[in-house]
C-alpha cells in the first residue's frame, strides 16, 4: 500500500488497530451473492476468486486476488446493497480485513487515506477497463495469452475450468487452445 500513497507512520500505527486478521478455508466465502458485504481485505497468503452466477447458474469469474491484492465485493460494501458477487477462497487464505465504517473513519482522519482510497479506486478502474477491452476485443487465444502474461503465477493454482470461466470460454475450448499453443511451441 505504501507504493500507492505516502502514509505517515503514525497513521499506519492507527490503521493497524482497525485491521483484523481473517482466515478462510478453501471454499469459504468472504461475501456471498445476496448478502451485504461487511468487509474487504488484503490477501496475505492464499487465493480468492470473485464470480457471478449467470441466468443458467453457470459461474462467470470476474477475477482473482492473490498475495498482496485486495479482495471484496466493493460495490456492495460501498452501496450497502446485497452483493451480486461471490468472493470465495480457492486455497486456505489469510487476509487483513477492515469494515466500511473503519475505512470511512480513516478517510475523515487524514488526507493520506483519501489519496490511498483514490489510488486504489483508480487501479481497480484500470483493471476493469483492461478486462473489458480483452473480453470485447480479443479472441479467446489472445485472452488466454494475456492471462498467462498478466497472471501467469495463477496457472497451476487456479483450476483450468475456472480460468476458462474467467476467459469467457468453455473448458473444452481452453484445452484446445492450450494444446494448439503447445504444438506450436514444439514446432518453433
Buried (B, 14 or more C-beta within 10 A) or exposed (E): EEEBBEBEEEBEEBBEEBBEEBEBEEEEBBBBBEEBBBBBBBBBEBBBBBBBEEEEEEBEBBBBBBEEBBBBBBEBBEEEEBBEBBBBBBBBBBBBBBBBEBBEBBBEEBEBBBBBBEBBEEEEEEEEEEBEEBEEEBEBBEBBBBBBEEBEEBEEEBEEBBBBBBBEBBBEBBBBBBEEBEEEEEEE
